[in-house]
Amino acid sequence: MAAPLRRWAAELLYHWFHRLGPGDWFSVNGAVDAELRRRFEPDLRMLRTCKAEDFLTDPQTALAAVLLFDQIPRNLYRDTPQAFAYDPLARRITRAALDKGWDTALSPHQRQFLGMPLMHSERIADQLRSLEYFARLGPRYGWPFARAHYGMIARFGRFPHRNATLGRQSTEAEERAVAAGYAW
């Protein structure tokens, strides 16, 4: 793996993939959230107004930017609308990186996170691309979750588990879906 050119990118990739692991990535942990806030919130605030193209210098920087704008806000701003505020930028970076074929230069876990903004999107076109992408990665790297996320968007056009956080009214069917476990 070639080292990213930017300090924040190198630090974030090292922290995410070498200090943290699946148990940290996919669970709620206040200590992890606090550490991510301390280390990476200043970078998030500093870089939030950049354009997607600014992060498309190489595969590692693009991946780090996707983590910074997709995953980090979900940890720092859990259960607030701000958790999703950077999603459009993360999606633009992901789409461009995939269009360049940069995912092939990444490990399977890295590829999984590069594709996450598509899985997190409430746009059906992104969900369709997510299905295609995660099908190639297989069940160990997110395929079942991609299918479940697609199912919610195909059925409701949005993620019902976000409704309360985003001030949206839920239908009875959406409430049943959340109660059945469709809340990530």
Buried (B, 14 or more C-beta within 10 A) or exposed (E): EEEBEBEBBBBBBBBBBEEBEEEBBEEEBEEBBEBBBEBBBEBBEEBEEEEBEEBBBBBBBBBBBBBBBBBBBBBBBEEEEEBBBBBEBBBBBBBBBBEBEBBEBBEEBBBBBBBBBBBBBBEEEBBBBBBEBBEEBEEEBBBEBBBEBBEBBEEBEBBBBBBEBEEEEBEEEBEEBBEEEBEB
